[in-house]
Amino acid sequence: MDKIVVTGNGALNGQVPIAGAKNACLTLMPATLLSDEPLTLTNAPRLSDIKTMITLLQSLGAEAQLLQDGKVIALASHDVNNLTAHYDIVRKMRASILVLGPLLARYGQAVVSLPGGCAIGARPVDLHLKALEAMGAEMELREGYVHAKAPGGLKGGVLEFPFVSVGATENALMAATLAKGTTVLKNAAREPEIVDLARCLRKMGAQIEGEGTGTLTIEGVDRLHGATHPVVADRIELGTYMLAPAICGGEIELLGGRRELIGVFCDKLDEAGIEVTETRDGLNVRRRSNAVHSVNVTTEPFPGFPTDLQAQMMAALCTAEGVSVLEETIFENRFMHAPELMRMGANIDVHGGIAKVTGVARLKGAPVMATDLRASVSLILAGLAAEGDTVVSRVYHLDRGYEQVEDKLSALGAKIERISE
Ligand code: UD1
């Protein structure tokens, strides 16, 4: 298993190109199942999760191919011959559940393994199933699989989600494009990835209104056609690199970054003493003074502070002046990076969903273990500013969601090396 060694090496300066969003790409790819014409995605990120989705789509009989060094994904679903998403693949990646809505909408049936537990909490899929039931699907759970049927096709309906779920909104939105009549999804997720999905579906001929608001209205159509769509920039990768100058000092330009993808996060950086300015090609970030100030953060659905940036923000606050309080409201077990940061000398107190971080002058390098995707990059960020070497193991988590992280950080002047064992 690979390890990454990071050695604190002072300020970081330069430019970082931001890749296409993993989470947008993972929902755009299953949209191919809604049409028998080709769907081409450009600006795709080169990540292991994308390869897992390709394997899943291929297992259903869809054509899925990486072109141009992985930056383009060519998809076509004219020959789908298997309507079962097997546990072997689904257990690797929870986003696999996103094939359920499209398969059901186009073929009237689907069998999808339940994703099972996950390191950052229980993460059930009940809202996905309820949304599809509201469109007339019959669901049965047998031997760890969801058996879904809609013999007469899905029908539009009105559904109010009890709380915001990104994945359930995506599944319901895709299914509703081919349902008969009008579907109204209330308390829908408003994340930029949903907006990107709606835009792509509209290019494919879907009739959708309200993306980016809490209510989505979808008028079902008989068929969708092919399209070419560029994947939106990855706001989580963007936010992660924006924290590098906060932690190490220096000045970084994030190419392709846009403030509207990440508004509240920019406000929090401002409060912490980090200046974010818009440039012609993206966003420029630098620390206003030597020290970062403590800030309080509560994770919330978009447009609130993203849970996927909580671990990285915690890493930055470990050496801030004063006490910061981070509240995690989306996932119940998402502070696993805290004990690892404490191995590096951080002063963190976790009680339930609240972590109190008291800034220390400097972190010290240590062997640490990545426990999930965002935790892994938070340890790398912490290591960039620590004294000595930080050895991060289990970096396969990192490869699921960060494209060429060593190259991108090295180009900024970081001392970072991958060791393959
Ligand atoms: C997506 C993102 C993930 C991000 C999360 C929240 C992808 C591939 N992943 O995950 O990176 O951290 O949004 O921004 O896009 N829940 C239920 N029942 C359900 C569905 C969700 O109880 O049927 C709960 C979850 O356990 C969680 C909360 O709802 O506590 C929000 O989860 P959700 O928005 O669905 O996250 P994902 O779509 O899985």
Residues whose N, C-alpha, C, O or C-beta is under 5 A from the ligand:
A	BS01	UD1	N23 L26 A95 R123 P124 V125 D126 L127 H128 V164 S165 V166 G167 A168 T307 D308 I330 F331
